[in-house]
């Protein structure tokens, strides 16, 4: 009997070691969520070095760190804008140790959020998104982040308070933050605050200098509204779906309700109606506007995808054709960007200012028409994917390797024009007359009357069929 009792006791202790009491809800939640968190390391060349005429072999680099959260399996990651602001190199490390160079996609300075992207060898794991609408004081939460450079550090605590307004300095303030006593350290910025279900309920953003265990996070419901704008297919790809939607989030449900359908838009032609609840697009479950945008992001024009909607309590499957119809009831070319979202570029001190856009205003349409009149080229902006592919390559040059920040796609070449003998439809215009051509601002500057009055030959760089840049000469003629 004694032997049996001892054996039973030892077996019980063994079970406790393997799981049992040790296998807490917190342990299980961390195991569920950690693969969706990335560590971010940044580098930038000091301002003094950037202003110098020549870079020395020992240029001083300033390093930084932060954390990110995977929001799309193709490598889209959200972090704080201040983590990547004015940096030259962004390196992302996954939970398994794989590292990738990342590039910025878009950012919102006011709300301190940014989207970066990596090109990984396999699909990444998207973290489960919760809601901040039902947070309870003192409920257990935890953070995963790159604290002081110690990657994937886990800290736990509670929700200390809600709806905090925090002023960091004269240029940055936050509203409606979650306060937590889970340790938020330098390097945690941009990482997730997570509940015991393994769901993100906030994005860590700030600490109170000089205080202990007082940290703050952007509520995930607020953050997702900004993220949806940051990955808008209209802004990044120049393609509109024509939907106006509203996120509905509570403890009981998370859903996306259609409030507007633009006449003759892709959504209208698809058959989506006001009041529909969008459940999924091309197999991606849609819970809010961010899911809507990412499900359509980077898809080619003409691609047909299944859209499942709940209409009057019954699911219906519709087919949406990407890029058809009108954008918000008017042509895309006549829409100007009206938001606080900026599309990330790689501007330099060279004039004119260079920030790539995918949507152009009526004034910019006039500039592009000038390119057609003088050069015989109909041009359109690149989407973010194509721009990034160019920006992250190094091309051979006459004296040294050359980098480009993007370009403009040639969609038509007028027969008999000055460009007809050199440029083909489908080429990407990289540069003209010594300037990069990233948008209408560049074209306006290059083709202004004061610069072209002498009709001097203009060097032109193009990219054709994914090869290396080709240089030719365009000679203007008197109009």
C-alpha angles and dihedrals in degrees: 000000000000091000091049091050092050091048091051091049093050091048090051092050090048090054091050090052093049095047132309112101092008094053093077127171088256093055091049093047092051091050089051097049110032097086090062094058121087132195117229126207121182138191132195133177112243117260091245091056093047091054093049118100093229130031116229123222087248099051109168113247125199114212129206139177141208144145135256140197125222110237099169131032092231091070106275110147132184122215138148117292091228089061093064101025113136094347125144101205129033119190120188122199121197125215091261092055101258112140129205136178110246131203128206117253105179141333145197110214096189095053092036097232131128139178121224129177138213128191103226127186091240139022114284128228116257114215121239109260118222130183132257092205095091103037115149127212111255095013113145117261135165139199131217117199154130094274110188086338094304097131123229094004113175121212126175136201142122140282100271098185143336136229097030119169112209129188111200099179141324092292104039132050134154135211134206096011128171113240116213138174092213101117110265109188136176104290094037091089112121094018128118132270104209138193128223091270088065091250125138111245099167147006114237111238116155148017131207107248112234094011129106122233096352110128135152137216135190109245108252093232089058092043094051091056089057093042090054089058092045093057097035109151088216092059099037101035103021090237123123127205093192097228129137109194143174129217113229112195131170140133089275103045149004116204144148116233123197111234100166137022115191114229114258092004125135090262092050092049089048091057100247111154137200109272095032117133110221108223103173144350121205089343096308112124109237117213100153146356093286091060090049093054097043092048090061099032117122095000115143121250111267096029113137117218133182116248118193115201133180107229118179091340096310128100118238127186116219132178118233120195111211116235100008126125127016130317110246089335096304133074115281092237091065096055121097123203107262106180144078092254117111125200109230118242136161104248123182133194091265114111134275108048111256122208117146117232132187096196121055133198129232090262089054090050087061091053091051089050088057089057088054093048097046103030105020092238127132106202136189133183121262121245116246095260094055092042092051092048090058095041093055097052129087114216128199114259136190093258106010141350114297132214126200127199095215135287147216125282118236107228097171139012119202114231112249094015125134090259097046095090095054113020124066132197109269095032120126115233105222102172145355131196093348097313132101116245108221100141149337092297090065094044091049091052095044095047100041113132095245091059101043100039093104092053091224117172113270122215112230129197121199137175117221128192094340093299129122123299117279122208126211140153129255117197116199121220129213112271 
